[in-house]
Amino acid sequence: MDEMPSHAKRKKYDPPTYARLLSQFTQLMEEVPKLRPNRDEWDIEGDWAATGTIHFVDAVHQPLFESIRHFDCRTIKLVNVDRPAVRITFYRKHRYWLLKDKDLPLAEKVVQIEGYINDLIVKAQVLESKLESLPVPKQAEAKGKIGMFWQQVDQWREILLTPERYEFAISNYSRQHFYVTVNYKYRLASGDFANEQEHLLNTQRDRLGNITQVRYNILFVDTTEILRDHPYQNREVEDYLDNFSIQSQAGKHTIYARLRPEIDIQKQFE
């Protein structure tokens, strides 16, 4: 399916360049201390066990990664370069694509149907050629699959006669492909906070669930800010109220006061 949505194309490296960058990364990860998240002290939520290996790195070590900050590799992701996290939330997200009827010209619908029919025929014929060599218990199962393949061939051939009568959609939604996603808050140069969201690299596994390739996610952390015990969504309010020099409790609320800036400046010249 050439028109299906796909991941952004990654950079291509010649073997020596790739080997050099990978070696630099490996050496860095051996030398740089890794942080151990503390759920009782860090502002961190969610579970990251279902993704690739995550290394939490103190943002003070980020300059060491400058030479590989643009290393675009399928096994390594520098998640938040220049945006050290002050709050982290992990959650699972179902990643899928969906093409609706309006996204599919009639000619494309025909191509997709014909391709699917041909694929079904090949599957049926391959299974039929192996039928006699299968153990008797497996033959019944194989015959059931062959019957299902040919039934679908007949069904889609009928649709192909008048495709304009049908509404179509194509999606990988049913594959139930999940990524662990991280949402993190970081401080801007202005002092305000911003949010970003990134999906993390999953460990690659075979059909039996065995790990075939470990993938690494590097998450830089502001070790000072992440220890704060108040919600960061309210930091702007807190910063504003901290500028009031007079603060008094009044029942369930607090009264804040400060000299107006123009009056304060006048006092300096009195």
C-alpha angles and dihedrals in degrees: 000000000000095000095053117118112264140184118274112275113263126222118271118227130192110242096257093050093046092048091049094050093045090050091051091051093047092050092048093052090051092052104036116082114244119221122233108220114233111205091196094057107023123076091238132133139179136034126285099180093106096064138062123294113301121205116194109209128189109247090232087075094052095099088065089065095054094103091057101032091114095043101135104200133155092225101044131053125181093203105192113012110178090007107083111191122247093176129023133194124179124197139159117253128192106231116201143136128228131195113194128203093268089056093056121074114212092252090054091050090054091049092050093048094047091048091051093048091051090049091052092049092052092049091050094047094047091051092046090053090055096043099097093048093054123096113261094253090053093047093069091051091048092049089053091054092046091052091049091050094052092044089056091046090056092046095051093042088058091050090048090061091067109012092160088071092062136072114222139199131177123199144146090218095118092059088078092218110179132190126193105238126199124211112194136180121217137176121255123219087255090062094250123117131245135187131228133182127207134172114230128229113262123221109255115241136180124237091276092055096253115145111250099169132017115217126200132218117192114203117188115213133200095223093194099049097039090063093063111116100210127087110269092215086074097046093103089057092046092051090050095050093045088066091067110095094197117060126166132174113238108182109291094353141051128237115218127195139172137163114270109256094244092053091047090054091050091053090057090062098044 
